[in-house]
């Protein structure tokens, strides 16, 4: 019985105006995850979250 990691991504599209939303979920026992979880739990905006910033950069370059 080992440690299991998971990741998933889902795109939602608004029926009203076709705006698309990307939802990401994942788990990995790494320092980056701990920092991100702490920032979210304490109410910091997404712009301070290193995982959000990395993902945002990747999406903007697609």
C-alpha positions in Angstrom: 0.0 0.0 0.0 1.8 3.1 -1.2 1.0 6.8 -1.5 -1.3 7.7 -4.3 -1.2 10.9 -6.2 -3.9 12.3 -8.5 -4.4 15.1 -10.9 -7.4 16.1 -12.9 -8.5 19.1 -15.0 -12.0 20.0 -16.1 -13.1 22.8 -18.4 -16.5 24.3 -17.7 -18.3 26.5 -20.3 -21.0 29.0 -19.4 -24.2 28.5 -21.3 -25.0 32.2 -21.1 -21.8 33.7 -22.6 -19.5 30.8 -23.5 -17.0 31.9 -20.9 -14.7 29.0 -20.1 -13.4 28.1 -16.6 -10.6 25.7 -15.9 -10.8 23.7 -12.6 -7.6 21.8 -11.5 -7.3 19.3 -8.7 -4.3 17.4 -7.6 -2.4 16.1 -4.7 1.3 15.5 -4.1 3.2 15.6 -0.8 5.6 18.4 -1.8 6.6 21.7 -0.3 4.9 23.6 -3.1 1.6 21.9 -2.3 1.9 22.6 1.4 2.6 26.3 0.7 -0.3 26.6 -1.7 -2.7 24.9 0.7 -1.7 27.2 3.5 -2.2 30.3 1.3 -5.6 29.1 0.3 -6.6 28.1 3.9 -5.6 31.5 5.2 -7.5 33.5 2.5 -4.6 34.8 0.4 -5.6 35.7 -3.2 -4.7 33.4 -6.0 -2.1 35.9 -7.3 0.1 34.9 -4.3 -0.2 31.2 -4.9 3.0 29.8 -6.7 1.0 26.9 -8.3 -1.6 29.3 -9.6 1.0 31.5 -11.1 2.8 28.6 -12.8 -0.4 27.3 -14.3 -1.5 30.7 -15.4 1.7 31.2 -17.2 1.4 27.9 -19.0 -2.2 28.6 -20.0 -1.4 32.0 -21.3 1.4 30.5 -23.5 -0.9 27.9 -25.2 
